[in-house]
């Protein structure tokens, strides 16, 4: 229970209903002659008083958040359709000098809570909000209190956003306390905001970054303050890396380790099992362990951020955008017509000059050598930086899809692949010795949800016809038995293809077997199409996330048509290799990384979240060594070269600290120093298999 008068640093803290006077009146800090305000929830809570649950504008004097009783709770229940972010806005009715904001949230157990909280504010005259505080909350922190210093700040509107990474988590909020600072309230305030006005407040922008794309609300060593600083950093790094060159006495020109002997040179990358362990073999015949970096090019569209909305309006999240004249090449219209600006490119021009490419490529090549990386992985690459690389075989735009999955039974699927590969020019890669191989699609497989969607459709879908053929073959053409099992009354198996089938009536073994059949069909057709255009290079699968939009049956159903199984596995645990290693097929992880949520950037999930930049390197070391110890694992690709923008990747909520380098082209040396030592020893770890236990 919160008392009616709690002292914080000698200042009386009172509920907001008793914290502010009527509009335009004078008030000294700590005075208790107060007026009203209002608040509004973007999504009405499930728990709390009827007033709070009403979805209406809530007066401070009637809401549970300002009743000075911390035992009451306003709560948002979790669930599959629950919003990940819960937002609310407070109208104080006038500009007031604030000293402090305090948020209280008590959780009865670890099924309640939230993961992140952001508090923003704006005075009446400002069009945008600014951040007062961002904080994280541990699930074990049941009695949570956030105290936000606001000294010297004037605000009329406040916003609070509560983020749960797991939608099943229930969000509790008990009490908001506000403390007045010294000074006078504003004069001639606008009328109280209506519900529509409060909704507009929730959608207003928050200023986030400076002219270099750096987070505004934090300082750190090395934060860029001038173009001259960037140029000085370039000169120092150029001098430091001047002697870094590829060690041809240790490696062949493709990165194969000479000391492990020759194993047959074919002129192209291939895979071979040597002494019970799988390896890549370079075109010159030496064993090679993949240590790649994804999206090496600064041209990668995911490094940009939206500066203009679809309606042409500007996103007011920047203190200053790069000059459109000088930095014209930093602006682009990318996928789906998104208008983006790329702070990485603008900062490279500031650092290396307007014609920055040659200097940037040289420094990037030397960085990769210095840090021990030996290939360009997925996504946008720079062809002028000569390293082994992986290419994406394009997905035809006219494939038949069910949910996110392609229908491989489509009789035109192979022809569509050929047309897409022709248009892309896949054949031009066939004689390139630096190409390792291709992946097709990305993070898209089949699972029970896809099968359920197939079964709801009719015989115009080839996959539905294939399913009824599967049932006929599996149940020896016993239509009566199949009808009884499915609760249908089809007159023939052909007619059954036009009947809506409930997937819950289908035995699980049949769902899995049909997914396996679909996977075999899919990977056979894709492999055959690649080989028609390029018979020399490897087929590396579809970069699946083992636990998302796919299934174990899909992941390995077509394994006989793959040269390697590729995954995107964002975790600090390599145990996924135990499940898939039993197939004795080479495995690669083509996306992984570790993030430190700091400087306005965030992390992908708790398993890859580090406590510092150096800890990112430590997590890298432990994870890649654990993977390398597996006899089937042949390498990985770090995602990505540069951080995403603080102001988010285009068309996404992602603002991840996944880079080797920040968007100001400053390497994370505390991390890359650890990567350097780790990468140098990975071939030895793989050869020895230290610590690996199969099964």
C-alpha positions as CSV (number, residue, x, y, z in Angstrom):
1,X,0.0,0.0,0.0
2,X,1.3,3.4,-0.9
3,X,0.7,6.1,1.6
4,X,-1.0,9.4,0.6
5,X,2.3,11.3,1.1
6,X,5.5,9.4,0.3
7,X,8.8,11.3,0.5
8,X,11.3,10.9,-2.3
9,X,14.4,13.0,-1.8
10,X,12.3,15.2,0.5
11,X,9.7,16.0,-2.2
12,X,6.1,14.9,-1.6
13,X,5.0,12.3,-4.1
14,X,1.3,12.2,-4.8
15,X,-1.0,10.5,-7.2
16,X,-1.6,12.4,-10.4
17,X,-5.2,13.2,-9.4
18,X,-3.8,15.2,-6.6
19,X,-0.7,16.3,-8.4
20,X,-1.8,19.1,-10.7
21,X,-3.8,22.2,-10.4
22,X,-6.5,23.5,-12.7
23,X,-5.3,24.8,-16.0
24,X,-3.2,28.0,-15.7
25,X,-3.0,28.1,-11.9
26,X,0.3,28.7,-10.1
27,X,1.8,25.9,-8.0
28,X,5.0,25.4,-6.0
29,X,6.6,22.0,-5.8
30,X,5.0,19.9,-3.1
31,X,1.7,21.8,-2.9
32,X,-1.5,19.7,-2.6
33,X,-4.1,22.0,-4.2
34,X,-4.6,20.0,-7.4
35,X,-6.8,19.6,-10.4
36,X,-7.5,16.9,-13.0
37,X,-6.0,15.1,-16.0
38,X,-6.9,12.2,-18.2
39,X,-5.4,9.1,-19.6
40,X,-6.2,6.6,-22.3
41,X,-5.2,3.1,-23.2
42,X,-4.5,2.1,-26.8
43,X,-5.9,-1.4,-25.9
44,X,-8.4,-1.6,-23.0
45,X,-7.1,-3.8,-20.2
46,X,-8.7,-7.1,-19.1
47,X,-8.2,-6.5,-15.4
48,X,-8.9,-3.4,-13.4
49,X,-11.8,-1.1,-12.5
50,X,-14.8,-0.9,-14.9
51,X,-13.6,2.7,-15.7
52,X,-10.2,1.4,-16.8
53,X,-11.7,-1.4,-18.8
54,X,-14.2,0.8,-20.6
55,X,-12.0,1.9,-23.5
56,X,-12.9,5.5,-22.8
57,X,-11.0,8.5,-21.7
58,X,-10.2,8.0,-18.0
59,X,-10.0,10.9,-15.5
60,X,-7.1,10.7,-13.1
61,X,-9.6,11.0,-10.2
62,X,-11.4,7.8,-11.3
63,X,-8.7,5.6,-12.6
64,X,-6.9,2.8,-10.8
65,X,-3.5,4.0,-11.7
66,X,-3.8,7.1,-9.6
67,X,-5.8,6.0,-6.6
68,X,-2.7,5.8,-4.3
69,X,-3.4,2.1,-3.8
70,X,-0.7,-0.2,-5.2
71,X,-2.6,-3.3,-4.3
72,X,-5.0,-2.8,-7.2
73,X,-3.9,-3.7,-10.7
74,X,-4.7,-2.9,-14.3
75,X,-3.8,-5.9,-16.3
76,X,-3.5,-7.1,-19.9
77,X,-3.9,-10.9,-20.3
78,X,-1.6,-12.7,-22.6
79,X,-2.6,-15.0,-25.5
80,X,-1.9,-15.9,-29.1
81,X,-3.6,-12.7,-30.4
82,X,-2.6,-10.4,-27.6
83,X,-0.6,-7.3,-28.7
84,X,3.1,-7.4,-27.9
85,X,3.1,-3.7,-26.9
86,X,0.7,-2.0,-24.6
87,X,0.6,1.8,-24.9
88,X,-1.0,4.5,-22.9
89,X,-1.0,8.3,-22.9
90,X,-1.5,10.9,-20.1
91,X,-2.8,14.4,-20.7
92,X,-1.8,16.7,-17.7
93,X,-3.9,19.5,-19.2
94,X,-1.1,22.0,-19.1
95,X,2.7,22.2,-19.3
96,X,4.2,21.4,-15.9
97,X,7.8,21.2,-14.7
98,X,8.4,17.6,-13.5
99,X,11.0,16.3,-11.2
100,X,10.2,12.6,-11.3
101,X,8.0,9.8,-12.7
102,X,7.6,6.5,-10.9
103,X,6.0,3.4,-12.3
104,X,5.1,0.5,-10.1
105,X,4.2,-3.0,-11.4
106,X,3.8,-6.0,-9.1
107,X,3.7,-9.5,-10.5
108,X,2.3,-12.5,-8.6
109,X,4.6,-14.9,-10.4
110,X,6.8,-15.0,-13.5
111,X,3.8,-15.5,-15.8
112,X,3.2,-11.8,-15.2
113,X,5.4,-8.9,-16.1
114,X,6.8,-7.2,-19.2
115,X,10.2,-7.2,-20.9
116,X,10.8,-3.5,-21.8
117,X,9.3,-0.2,-20.8
118,X,9.7,3.1,-22.5
119,X,8.5,6.5,-21.1
120,X,8.3,9.4,-23.5
121,X,7.1,13.0,-23.0
122,X,6.4,16.2,-24.9
123,X,5.5,19.8,-24.0
124,X,2.5,21.3,-25.7
125,X,4.6,23.3,-28.2
126,X,6.6,20.3,-29.5
127,X,5.3,18.1,-32.3
128,X,7.3,15.1,-31.3
129,X,8.1,13.1,-28.1
130,X,11.4,12.6,-26.5
131,X,12.5,9.6,-24.4
132,X,12.6,10.0,-20.7
133,X,13.6,6.4,-20.0
134,X,14.0,3.0,-21.5
135,X,14.5,0.0,-19.3
136,X,14.3,-3.8,-19.2
137,X,12.7,-6.0,-16.6
138,X,13.7,-9.5,-15.7
139,X,11.0,-12.1,-15.3
140,X,12.3,-12.8,-11.8
141,X,11.8,-9.1,-10.8
142,X,8.3,-9.5,-9.4
143,X,8.1,-6.1,-7.5
144,X,9.2,-3.7,-10.2
145,X,9.7,0.0,-9.7
146,X,11.0,2.4,-12.3
147,X,12.0,5.8,-11.2
148,X,12.5,8.3,-14.0
149,X,14.4,11.5,-13.3
150,X,12.7,14.4,-15.0
151,X,14.5,17.4,-13.4
152,X,14.4,20.5,-15.6
153,X,11.8,18.9,-17.9
154,X,8.5,20.4,-18.9
155,X,5.7,18.2,-20.2
156,X,2.0,18.2,-20.9
157,X,1.7,14.7,-22.4
158,X,3.4,11.5,-21.2
159,X,3.4,8.1,-22.8
160,X,4.3,4.7,-21.5
161,X,4.9,1.6,-23.6
162,X,5.2,-1.9,-22.2
163,X,6.6,-4.6,-24.4
164,X,6.3,-8.4,-23.9
165,X,8.4,-10.5,-26.1
166,X,6.2,-13.5,-25.3
167,X,2.6,-12.8,-26.2
168,X,1.5,-15.2,-23.5
169,X,2.9,-13.0,-20.7
170,X,0.3,-11.1,-18.7
171,X,1.1,-7.4,-18.1
172,X,0.4,-5.8,-14.7
173,X,0.5,-2.1,-13.9
174,X,-0.3,-0.9,-10.4
175,X,0.4,2.8,-9.9
176,X,1.9,5.9,-11.5
177,X,3.4,8.6,-9.3
178,X,4.4,12.0,-10.5
179,X,6.5,14.6,-8.7
180,X,6.4,18.3,-9.5
181,X,9.6,20.2,-10.0
182,X,10.2,23.9,-9.3
183,X,8.8,26.4,-11.8
184,X,5.6,27.7,-13.1
185,X,3.0,25.9,-15.2
186,X,2.4,27.0,-18.8
187,X,0.1,29.7,-19.8
188,X,-3.0,29.5,-22.0
189,X,-3.1,25.7,-22.5
190,X,-5.1,24.1,-25.3
191,X,-8.3,22.3,-24.3
192,X,-8.1,18.8,-22.9
193,X,-7.4,16.1,-25.6
194,X,-10.4,14.1,-26.7
195,X,-10.3,10.3,-27.4
196,X,-9.3,11.1,-31.0
197,X,-6.7,13.5,-29.8
198,X,-5.3,10.9,-27.4
199,X,-5.1,8.4,-30.2
200,X,-3.2,10.9,-32.3
201,X,-0.8,11.4,-29.3
202,X,-0.2,7.6,-29.3
203,X,0.8,7.8,-33.0
204,X,3.1,10.8,-32.7
205,X,6.8,10.2,-33.4
206,X,9.6,10.1,-30.9
207,X,12.9,11.7,-31.8
208,X,15.5,9.0,-31.7
209,X,18.8,9.8,-33.5
210,X,21.2,12.5,-34.4
211,X,22.7,13.5,-37.7
212,X,25.0,10.4,-37.7
213,X,22.1,8.0,-36.9
214,X,23.2,7.6,-33.3
215,X,20.8,7.3,-30.4
216,X,20.1,10.7,-28.8
217,X,19.6,9.7,-25.2
218,X,22.9,8.1,-24.3
219,X,26.6,8.9,-24.4
220,X,29.4,6.4,-24.7
221,X,33.2,6.4,-25.5
222,X,33.7,7.0,-29.2
223,X,30.3,8.4,-30.0
224,X,30.7,10.5,-33.1
225,X,30.6,14.2,-32.7
226,X,32.1,15.4,-36.0
227,X,33.1,14.5,-39.5
228,X,36.7,15.2,-38.5
229,X,36.4,12.4,-35.9
230,X,35.4,9.9,-38.5
231,X,38.3,10.9,-40.8
232,X,40.7,10.6,-37.9
233,X,39.4,7.1,-37.1
234,X,39.8,6.1,-40.7
235,X,43.5,7.2,-40.7
236,X,44.2,5.3,-37.5
237,X,42.6,2.1,-38.7
238,X,44.3,2.3,-42.1
239,X,47.6,2.5,-40.4
240,X,46.8,-0.4,-38.0
241,X,45.7,-2.7,-40.8
242,X,48.3,-1.7,-43.4
243,X,50.3,-4.9,-42.9
244,X,47.3,-7.3,-42.8
245,X,47.3,-9.6,-45.8
246,X,45.9,-13.1,-46.5
247,X,48.3,-15.7,-45.3
248,X,48.9,-17.9,-48.3
249,X,51.5,-20.0,-46.5
250,X,48.7,-21.2,-44.1
251,X,45.7,-21.2,-46.5
252,X,45.2,-21.7,-50.2
253,X,43.7,-18.8,-52.1
254,X,40.1,-19.8,-51.2
255,X,40.8,-20.2,-47.5
256,X,41.4,-24.0,-47.4
257,X,43.8,-25.0,-44.6
258,X,47.0,-26.3,-46.2
259,X,48.2,-28.3,-43.2
260,X,45.3,-30.7,-43.5
261,X,46.5,-32.0,-46.9
262,X,45.2,-32.2,-50.4
263,X,41.9,-34.1,-51.0
264,X,41.4,-33.8,-54.7
265,X,41.0,-30.6,-56.7
266,X,37.9,-30.3,-58.9
267,X,38.0,-26.6,-59.6
268,X,34.8,-26.0,-57.5
269,X,33.8,-26.2,-53.9
270,X,32.4,-29.6,-52.8
271,X,31.8,-31.5,-49.6
272,X,33.6,-34.6,-48.4
273,X,33.8,-36.8,-45.3
274,X,37.3,-37.1,-44.0
275,X,38.1,-39.4,-41.0
276,X,34.5,-39.4,-40.0
277,X,33.9,-35.7,-40.2
278,X,32.4,-33.6,-43.0
279,X,34.3,-30.7,-44.6
280,X,34.0,-28.3,-47.5
281,X,36.8,-28.9,-50.0
282,X,38.1,-25.8,-51.9
283,X,38.5,-25.8,-55.7
284,X,42.3,-26.4,-55.0
285,X,41.6,-29.5,-52.9
286,X,42.1,-28.2,-49.3
287,X,39.7,-28.7,-46.4
288,X,37.7,-25.6,-45.6
289,X,35.5,-24.6,-42.7
290,X,33.0,-21.8,-43.5
291,X,33.4,-18.6,-41.4
292,X,31.2,-16.2,-43.3
293,X,29.6,-12.8,-42.8
294,X,26.1,-12.0,-44.2
295,X,25.3,-8.9,-46.1
296,X,28.8,-7.6,-46.4
297,X,27.8,-4.8,-48.8
298,X,26.9,-1.5,-47.4
299,X,24.2,-1.4,-50.1
300,X,22.1,-4.0,-48.3
301,X,18.6,-2.5,-48.1
302,X,18.2,-3.8,-44.5
303,X,20.8,-1.3,-43.3
304,X,18.6,1.6,-44.3
305,X,15.5,3.0,-42.5
306,X,12.3,4.7,-43.6
307,X,12.4,8.4,-43.7
308,X,9.1,8.9,-45.6
309,X,5.8,7.1,-45.2
310,X,3.6,5.7,-47.9
311,X,1.5,8.8,-48.0
312,X,4.6,11.0,-48.5
313,X,4.8,12.4,-45.0
314,X,8.1,12.5,-43.2
315,X,9.0,10.3,-40.2
316,X,9.9,12.8,-37.6
317,X,12.4,10.6,-35.7
318,X,15.6,12.3,-36.9
319,X,17.3,15.4,-35.5
320,X,18.8,15.9,-39.0
321,X,18.7,13.9,-42.2
322,X,21.7,13.6,-44.5
323,X,21.8,16.4,-47.1
324,X,19.9,15.2,-50.2
325,X,22.4,16.9,-52.5
326,X,25.7,15.6,-51.1
327,X,24.4,12.2,-49.9
328,X,22.0,11.5,-52.8
329,X,23.2,7.9,-53.1
330,X,22.2,7.2,-49.4
331,X,18.5,7.6,-50.5
332,X,16.7,4.9,-52.2
333,X,13.3,3.4,-53.0
334,X,13.5,-0.3,-52.1
335,X,11.2,-3.3,-51.8
336,X,7.5,-2.5,-51.8
337,X,8.1,1.2,-52.7
338,X,9.7,2.0,-49.3
339,X,11.5,5.4,-49.2
340,X,14.7,4.8,-47.2
341,X,17.8,6.6,-46.1
342,X,21.0,4.7,-45.3
343,X,23.1,6.3,-42.6
344,X,25.9,3.7,-43.2
345,X,26.5,5.1,-46.7
346,X,26.3,8.7,-45.6
347,X,28.8,8.1,-42.8
348,X,31.1,6.2,-45.2
349,X,31.1,9.2,-47.4
350,X,31.9,11.5,-44.5
351,X,34.7,9.1,-43.4
352,X,36.4,8.1,-46.6
353,X,35.2,10.8,-49.0
354,X,32.3,11.1,-51.5
355,X,34.0,8.5,-53.7
356,X,34.4,6.1,-50.8
357,X,34.1,2.7,-52.5
358,X,37.7,1.8,-53.1
359,X,38.9,2.8,-49.6
360,X,35.9,1.1,-48.0
361,X,36.5,-2.1,-49.9
362,X,40.2,-2.2,-49.0
363,X,39.5,-1.6,-45.3
364,X,36.7,-4.1,-45.3
365,X,38.8,-6.9,-46.9
366,X,41.5,-6.3,-44.4
367,X,39.0,-6.3,-41.5
368,X,37.7,-9.7,-42.7
369,X,41.2,-11.1,-42.9
370,X,42.1,-9.7,-39.5
371,X,39.0,-11.0,-37.8
372,X,39.4,-14.5,-39.4
373,X,36.3,-14.6,-41.6
374,X,36.7,-16.3,-44.9
375,X,33.6,-15.9,-47.0
376,X,30.6,-13.7,-47.9
377,X,27.4,-15.4,-46.7
378,X,23.8,-14.7,-47.6
379,X,22.2,-11.5,-48.9
380,X,23.8,-8.5,-50.5
381,X,27.5,-9.1,-51.2
382,X,30.2,-6.9,-52.8
383,X,31.5,-8.7,-55.8
384,X,34.7,-6.5,-55.9
385,X,35.8,-8.0,-52.5
386,X,37.0,-11.4,-53.8
387,X,36.1,-14.1,-51.3
388,X,34.2,-17.4,-51.5
389,X,30.5,-16.7,-51.4
390,X,27.0,-18.1,-51.3
391,X,24.3,-17.1,-53.8
392,X,20.5,-17.2,-53.6
393,X,18.6,-19.0,-56.3
394,X,15.6,-16.7,-57.0
395,X,12.1,-17.8,-56.1
396,X,9.7,-17.5,-59.1
397,X,7.1,-14.8,-58.6
398,X,4.4,-17.0,-60.0
399,X,4.7,-20.1,-57.7
400,X,1.5,-21.4,-56.1
401,X,1.6,-20.7,-52.3
402,X,-0.4,-22.0,-49.4
403,X,0.2,-19.6,-46.5
404,X,3.9,-19.2,-46.7
405,X,4.7,-22.6,-48.3
406,X,5.2,-23.3,-52.0
407,X,3.0,-26.0,-53.5
408,X,5.7,-28.3,-55.0
409,X,3.1,-30.6,-56.6
410,X,2.2,-27.8,-59.0
411,X,2.8,-29.4,-62.5
412,X,4.3,-26.1,-63.6
413,X,6.7,-25.7,-60.7
414,X,9.8,-27.0,-62.6
415,X,9.0,-24.8,-65.6
416,X,8.6,-21.8,-63.3
417,X,11.9,-22.5,-61.7
418,X,13.6,-22.6,-65.1
419,X,12.1,-19.3,-66.2
420,X,13.1,-17.6,-63.0
421,X,16.6,-19.0,-63.1
422,X,17.0,-17.9,-66.8
423,X,15.8,-14.4,-66.0
424,X,18.2,-14.2,-63.1
425,X,21.1,-15.5,-65.2
426,X,22.0,-18.4,-62.9
427,X,24.0,-20.0,-65.6
428,X,26.5,-17.1,-65.5
429,X,27.7,-18.5,-62.2
430,X,28.4,-22.0,-63.4
431,X,32.1,-21.6,-64.0
432,X,32.9,-19.3,-61.0
433,X,35.3,-21.2,-58.6
434,X,34.6,-18.7,-55.8
435,X,30.9,-19.7,-55.6
436,X,30.3,-22.2,-52.8
437,X,26.7,-23.0,-53.7
438,X,23.1,-21.9,-53.7
439,X,20.2,-21.7,-51.2
440,X,16.6,-21.4,-52.3
441,X,13.9,-19.5,-50.5
442,X,14.6,-18.5,-46.9
443,X,13.0,-19.6,-43.6
444,X,9.9,-21.1,-45.4
445,X,8.9,-24.8,-45.0
446,X,5.8,-26.8,-44.4
447,X,4.2,-27.6,-41.1
448,X,0.8,-28.8,-39.8
449,X,-0.7,-25.3,-40.4
450,X,0.2,-25.5,-44.1
451,X,-1.3,-29.0,-44.4
452,X,-4.5,-27.7,-42.6
453,X,-4.8,-24.9,-45.2
454,X,-4.2,-27.3,-48.1
455,X,-7.0,-29.6,-46.8
456,X,-9.5,-26.7,-46.7
457,X,-9.0,-26.0,-50.4
458,X,-10.3,-27.9,-53.5
459,X,-8.9,-30.0,-56.3
460,X,-7.8,-26.8,-58.2
461,X,-4.8,-27.0,-55.8
462,X,-2.3,-29.6,-56.9
463,X,-1.3,-30.3,-53.3
464,X,-4.9,-31.2,-52.4
465,X,-4.9,-33.7,-55.3
466,X,-1.6,-35.1,-54.1
467,X,-3.0,-35.5,-50.6
468,X,-5.9,-37.6,-51.8
469,X,-3.6,-39.7,-53.9
470,X,-1.4,-40.2,-50.8
471,X,-4.5,-41.4,-48.8
472,X,-5.5,-43.8,-51.6
473,X,-2.0,-45.3,-51.7
474,X,-1.6,-45.5,-47.9
475,X,-5.1,-47.0,-47.2
476,X,-5.1,-49.5,-50.2
477,X,-7.9,-47.6,-52.0
478,X,-10.2,-48.3,-49.1
479,X,-12.5,-45.3,-49.5
480,X,-15.0,-46.4,-46.9
481,X,-12.2,-46.5,-44.3
482,X,-10.9,-43.1,-45.3
483,X,-14.4,-41.5,-45.2
484,X,-15.0,-43.0,-41.7
485,X,-11.6,-41.7,-40.5
486,X,-12.2,-38.2,-42.0
487,X,-15.9,-37.9,-41.3
488,X,-16.5,-37.4,-45.0
489,X,-18.9,-39.0,-47.6
490,X,-16.9,-38.7,-50.8
491,X,-18.0,-41.0,-53.7
492,X,-14.4,-41.4,-54.9
493,X,-10.9,-40.3,-54.0
494,X,-11.1,-37.9,-56.9
495,X,-14.2,-36.3,-55.4
496,X,-12.5,-36.3,-52.0
497,X,-10.1,-33.6,-53.4
498,X,-13.0,-31.2,-53.5
499,X,-14.1,-31.9,-50.0
500,X,-13.1,-29.7,-47.1
501,X,-11.1,-31.9,-44.7
502,X,-10.5,-31.2,-41.0
503,X,-6.8,-31.7,-40.3
504,X,-7.6,-32.8,-36.8
505,X,-9.4,-35.9,-38.3
506,X,-6.1,-36.9,-40.1
507,X,-3.8,-39.1,-38.0
508,X,-0.6,-37.4,-37.1
509,X,1.5,-40.0,-38.8
510,X,-0.3,-39.2,-42.1
511,X,0.2,-35.4,-41.7
512,X,4.0,-36.0,-41.1
513,X,4.2,-38.5,-44.0
514,X,2.5,-36.1,-46.4
515,X,4.9,-33.2,-45.3
516,X,7.8,-35.6,-46.0
517,X,6.5,-36.4,-49.5
518,X,6.0,-32.7,-50.2
519,X,9.6,-32.0,-49.0
520,X,11.0,-34.7,-51.3
521,X,9.1,-33.3,-54.2
522,X,10.1,-29.7,-53.5
523,X,13.8,-30.4,-53.0
524,X,14.1,-32.8,-56.0
525,X,12.6,-30.2,-58.3
526,X,14.7,-27.4,-57.1
527,X,17.9,-29.4,-57.2
528,X,17.2,-30.6,-60.7
529,X,16.5,-27.1,-61.9
530,X,19.7,-25.7,-60.4
531,X,21.7,-28.5,-62.0
532,X,20.1,-27.8,-65.4
533,X,21.5,-24.3,-65.2
534,X,24.7,-24.9,-63.1
535,X,25.9,-28.5,-62.7
536,X,29.1,-27.5,-60.8
537,X,27.9,-25.9,-57.5
538,X,26.3,-27.1,-54.3
539,X,22.7,-27.0,-53.3
540,X,22.5,-25.8,-49.7
541,X,18.8,-26.1,-48.9
542,X,16.5,-23.3,-47.7
543,X,18.0,-21.8,-44.5
544,X,15.2,-23.0,-42.3
545,X,14.5,-21.9,-38.7
546,X,14.0,-25.4,-37.1
547,X,11.2,-24.2,-34.8
548,X,9.4,-21.7,-37.0
549,X,7.2,-22.1,-40.2
550,X,8.6,-25.6,-40.8
551,X,8.7,-29.0,-39.2
552,X,11.3,-31.8,-38.7
553,X,9.6,-33.8,-41.5
554,X,10.1,-30.9,-44.0
555,X,13.6,-30.1,-42.8
556,X,14.9,-33.6,-43.7
557,X,12.2,-35.1,-45.9
558,X,14.2,-34.1,-49.0
559,X,17.6,-34.6,-47.5
560,X,18.7,-37.0,-50.3
561,X,18.4,-34.0,-52.8
562,X,20.5,-31.7,-50.7
563,X,24.3,-31.3,-50.5
564,X,23.9,-29.7,-47.1
565,X,21.1,-28.8,-44.7
566,X,21.1,-25.1,-44.0
567,X,19.5,-23.5,-40.9
568,X,19.2,-20.0,-39.5
569,X,19.6,-20.7,-35.8
570,X,19.5,-17.7,-33.4
571,X,20.5,-19.3,-30.1
572,X,23.4,-19.9,-27.7
573,X,22.7,-23.6,-27.7
574,X,24.0,-25.9,-30.4
575,X,21.9,-28.9,-29.3
576,X,19.8,-28.7,-32.5
577,X,22.7,-30.5,-34.2
578,X,22.0,-33.6,-32.1
579,X,18.6,-34.0,-33.7
580,X,19.7,-33.4,-37.2
581,X,23.2,-34.9,-37.1
582,X,21.8,-38.4,-37.1
583,X,21.2,-38.1,-40.9
584,X,24.9,-37.8,-41.6
585,X,24.4,-34.9,-43.9
586,X,26.6,-31.7,-43.7
587,X,24.9,-28.9,-41.8
588,X,25.5,-25.2,-42.0
589,X,24.1,-22.3,-39.9
590,X,23.7,-19.3,-42.3
591,X,22.3,-16.8,-39.8
592,X,23.2,-16.3,-36.2
593,X,24.4,-13.5,-34.0
594,X,24.5,-12.1,-30.5
595,X,23.2,-8.7,-29.5
596,X,23.7,-6.2,-26.6
597,X,20.5,-4.1,-26.2
598,X,22.2,-0.7,-25.8
599,X,22.6,2.7,-27.5
600,X,19.0,2.5,-28.7
601,X,19.3,-0.9,-30.3
602,X,17.6,-4.1,-29.3
603,X,18.1,-7.9,-29.3
604,X,16.3,-10.6,-31.2
605,X,15.5,-13.0,-28.4
606,X,16.7,-13.8,-24.8
607,X,19.0,-16.6,-25.8
608,X,21.2,-14.4,-27.9
609,X,21.2,-11.4,-25.6
610,X,24.6,-10.4,-24.2
611,X,25.5,-8.3,-21.2
612,X,28.1,-6.3,-23.0
613,X,29.9,-5.9,-26.3
614,X,32.7,-8.1,-25.1
615,X,30.1,-10.7,-23.9
616,X,28.8,-10.8,-27.5
617,X,32.3,-12.0,-28.5
618,X,32.3,-14.5,-25.6
619,X,28.9,-15.9,-26.7
620,X,30.2,-16.1,-30.3
621,X,33.3,-18.1,-29.1
622,X,31.3,-20.6,-27.1
623,X,28.6,-21.1,-29.6
624,X,30.7,-21.5,-32.8
625,X,33.1,-23.9,-31.0
626,X,30.2,-26.0,-29.8
627,X,28.9,-26.2,-33.4
628,X,32.3,-26.8,-34.9
629,X,32.8,-29.8,-32.6
630,X,30.0,-31.7,-34.4
631,X,31.2,-34.1,-37.1
632,X,28.4,-32.9,-39.4
633,X,28.8,-29.2,-39.0
634,X,30.8,-27.5,-41.8
635,X,30.4,-23.8,-40.9
636,X,28.3,-20.7,-40.3
637,X,27.6,-17.1,-41.3
638,X,27.3,-14.3,-38.9
639,X,24.3,-12.0,-39.4
640,X,25.2,-9.2,-40.2
641,X,28.1,-6.9,-41.1
642,X,26.5,-3.6,-39.9
643,X,24.0,-3.0,-37.2
644,X,20.4,-2.2,-38.2
645,X,19.3,1.4,-37.8
646,X,18.1,2.6,-34.4
647,X,15.1,4.0,-36.3
648,X,14.3,0.4,-37.5
649,X,14.8,-1.7,-40.6
650,X,12.5,-0.7,-43.5
651,X,9.0,-2.2,-43.1
652,X,9.9,-3.9,-39.8
653,X,10.2,-3.3,-36.1
654,X,13.8,-4.7,-36.1
655,X,16.5,-2.4,-34.7
656,X,19.0,-5.1,-33.7
657,X,22.6,-4.8,-32.5
658,X,23.7,-7.6,-34.8
659,X,26.6,-6.0,-36.5
660,X,30.3,-6.5,-36.4
661,X,30.4,-2.7,-37.0
662,X,28.0,0.1,-36.0
663,X,26.3,2.3,-38.5
664,X,29.0,4.9,-38.0
665,X,31.5,2.3,-39.4
666,X,33.2,1.8,-36.0
667,X,34.0,-1.9,-35.4
668,X,33.1,-3.4,-32.0
669,X,36.7,-4.2,-31.2
670,X,35.8,-5.7,-27.8
671,X,33.9,-8.4,-29.7
672,X,36.0,-8.8,-32.9
673,X,39.2,-9.3,-30.8
674,X,37.6,-12.4,-29.4
675,X,36.3,-13.5,-32.8
676,X,39.8,-13.2,-34.3
677,X,41.2,-15.7,-31.8
678,X,38.2,-18.0,-32.1
679,X,38.1,-18.1,-35.9
680,X,41.8,-18.9,-36.1
681,X,41.3,-22.2,-34.2
682,X,38.0,-23.4,-35.6
683,X,39.4,-25.9,-38.1
684,X,41.3,-27.5,-35.2
685,X,38.2,-27.7,-33.1
686,X,36.3,-29.3,-35.9
687,X,39.1,-31.8,-36.6
688,X,39.3,-32.8,-32.9
689,X,35.6,-32.7,-32.2
690,X,36.4,-31.6,-28.7
691,X,33.5,-32.0,-26.3
692,X,31.1,-33.4,-28.9
693,X,28.8,-36.1,-27.8
694,X,26.4,-37.5,-30.5
695,X,22.8,-38.5,-29.6
